[in-house]
Amino acid sequence: MFDTILIANRGEIACRVIDTCRRLGVRTVAVHSDVDAQARHVEMADVAVSLGGASPAESYLRGDAIIAAARATGAQAIHPGYGFLSENPDFVEAVEAAGLVFIGPSAKAIRAMGLKDAAKALMAEAGVPVVPGYQGAEQAPDHLAREAEAIGYPVLIKAVAGGGGKGMRLVEAPKAFADALASAQSEARTAFGNAHVLIEKYITSPRHIEVQVFGDGTRAVHLFERDCSLQRRHQKVIEEAPAPGMTAEMRAAMGDAAVRAAEAIGYKGAGTVEFIVDGSDGLHPDGFWFMEMNTRLQVEHPVTEAITGVDLVEWQLRVAAGAPLPCAQEDLTITGHAFEARLYAEDVPAGFLPSTGRLAHLAFPEDARADTGVRSGDAISPHYDPMIAKVIVHGPSRDVALRKLRRALSGTQVAGTVTNLAFLGALARHDGFSRGEVDTGLIGRDLEALTAVPDPAPAAMAQAVLALKGLDRAPRPLDGFALWGPVAQDVTVRIGEDVSTCRVICHAPGEIDVELGGTTVPARFGANGWRYDGQPARDVFVADGRATVFGDPTLVVDHVDPLDVDAGAGASSDLIEAPMPGMVRSVFVEVGQAVTRGDRLAVLEAMKMEHSLLAARDGTVAEVMAAAGTQVEAGAVLIRLEEENA
Ligand code: ADP
């Protein structure tokens, strides 16, 4: 085993790797960018080396600097985590040339799986079922159109260099083919510098089921499957293991195929073979096809760890240090069921807009595994992925595990930034999902219901109002009321965009009524603390005029000065501001131009995505303050409309 390893990553995965190293007594070296100097992974490691910069290109992608850091600190091996340099064969070669061990597969194995077309051809040769389609070199549009015709519609166009769903287009009928092809190619050229595409039969009612494999460079075993069908725009949201409805026969067939795939490329370390499965009529051993192989540890690996009892990072370290496979296929078994939910800083009602901000408070329930790279007080930086944590639960059956997931999500507390927690909670309660009826279209079909913002619960609302006024402590005789009778005060609050005024009436110590619109919520203090409408108080966090009442769903209430509201209301629709720090991609308007409410005025690129900035009302552009290519801070005014009636 190694004495010291360097982790060429950040965030939750760096922390997760360090956890295992600590357990094995292996010394760890963290690397970090300037903005991550105080990050959790830096605090956890034994030694930390600064890479400088903030963007990945200036820090976590600097292979040379990382190798130099490993040599300077006496590390014998480098763990790449996922993302960044984890699937970069040139980096693997550079690590080995420096006399260090790369904890992962060979450069050759990564290259073999790097392009979808070559990987598919290789897999077909190794006897692994692949999705019927065309993956040839001839790329002329009319040739591709004929191939699509031969495969039979609907078809999927995929960039061979693709990833993250980019460069992928579903085409339902021949007349739509040419346009879809052109747009897939142009997206692929921009994103990957490679416009080549392949064409596949589109599997209707598809499920995404992947198999965890582990190899020693010659032989491989599989650690069963994960179902990652709950996806939004091809991004995984909740994963589980094993897959609902999986039969022993199909599991054996998929496991064999995955092991064949791994052994065909002499795979070493942890890898994932992704299959697309036709779920339209149950699961059948002849209804799965290879999509791609990810040659690294995967984000969702903890659900596999939960059902097998294997620490995959420990296996990675052992095999990289030259040990044989830790066990044989027949030694591996499945115990119970596990789920993982990905908690993100994102504004779901605003269309899952990635968010930034400081995590004023962050806490996880005790009976769940939370893999995280941040602590209370840390910032979600615009430079990296806005994932806050992965919440993982395990139970003896799927039903029990799912109930534990719901509890774990409602017990997860985040204040200071918006999150997708309510969306995850709604998904965990979804009827079809609860029954195990999953497919990749589930979230898209039910998006409206899954993202509906419920009316705030009166009890939670009353608690928030008292917390904002500091009246939710153990009452003291002169708190907020007078001896000679009830005292009332109005409190103006905002939830999202909705501003309302409620009335707090203090009758006696520990006896307060909160009037909210038409309802009155009694707040009473007793032996077990405050009760609101008869219900026990929830955990609440208050800072900077904002109360966050945790639970399912968590309620965020801002205290507003009524004068500010009036002043702000007119101004806000005049100004088009950057919702987060980022780079202005394009500006579509010029001074004097008339615009209509909803028009796209500019595009901001931030958090690896493009965000359209729309006109909030009809009007005329008075000023354009940002040009394409400029970097802007959150809240920077980009465009100003002429005042109404001006
Ligand atoms: P990327 O590498 O861009 O993530 P993948 O090839 O892994 O692309 O596919 C991403 C997702 O697209 C899959 O998880 C699945 O939901 C869907 N998908 C891929 N291929 C097909 C297909 N042939 N039919 C239907 N859906 C597909």
Residues whose N, C-alpha, C, O or C-beta is under 5 A from the ligand:
A	BS01	ADP	V131 L156 G162 G163 G164 G165 K166 E200 K201 Y202 I203 P206 H208 H234 I276 M291 T440
